[in-house]
Amino acid sequence: MHNQLAMNAKDSKSSTQPEAKLLESGLFRGDALFDHVHDIVFFLKDTQGRYTAVNDALVRRLGFAHKSGLLGKTVEQVFPQPLAASFAKQDQRILQGGAAINGQLELHLYANRQPGWCLTWKIALTDPQGRIVGLAGLSRDIQHPIGTESEADAVSRVIEHIGANLDSPLHLEELAVMAKLSVFQLDQRIRALFGISAGQYVIRARIDGACIRLQNSQEPISDIALSCGYADQASFTRQFRRSVGLTPSAYREMRA
């Protein structure tokens, strides 16, 4: 999911130009596509955080009869607090050039209008000149139990901590203590969410972070290695090649 969405994120030299033209043409109907997926909410927003496209699932969950009732509104106008404030803060961070949100565990509204856990992805949308013109996002319901509400909240904090501290060691034992779970329990809950082990999730988060830096900056690869938690460029390159199938420099060249 990340690789599909991250193609849009501030990549004005490659995929973003045709994607921006597609959006401007009116031919892109992501809302219609996701109308047929009832456990996913999909949306596009402008630079003011106002909905410009939504799918039927989001319309129903927010209590509207038609999409037209939701279009043009912001999250503060349609979501209860504290969800509204949290979502608005996310939107502003992305619209101001912040990193994309990739599979973040958080509370959303389910079809019964009750809070429920989901995984959320959000990216910035840019025009051919690389200027941010809005954002796209989706949230997918979690269909299987991941523990009690307090355990789910703890896992959410761990996932957020991983994303914010890629330059740190991120030992599983310390992450489990943070979640007040055993290493095994934390691993099982992350497997239930993402289909990979906790250790694999940490690796994926580091590689995802590196991919964003490689395609959106000219930072030396050695600096990117350190900022993503690798002791040196050689170990980073080995892991990157195993995960992506390319060296970091080849990936950067491909995305240029």
Secondary structure, DSSP 8 states (H G I E B T S, - for coil): -HHHHHTTTT-TTTTHHHHHHHHHHT---HHHHHTT-TTEEEEEE-TTS-EEEE-HHHHHHTT-SSHHHHTT--HHHHS-TTHHHHHHHHHHHHHTT---EEEEEEEEE-TTSSEEEEEEEEEEEE-TTS-EEEEEEEEEE--S--S-HHHHHHHHHHHHHHHH-TTS---HHHHHHHHTS-HHHHHHHHHHHHSS-HHHHHHHHHHHHHHHHHHH----HHHHHHHTT-SSHHHHHHHHHHHHSS-HHHHHHHH-
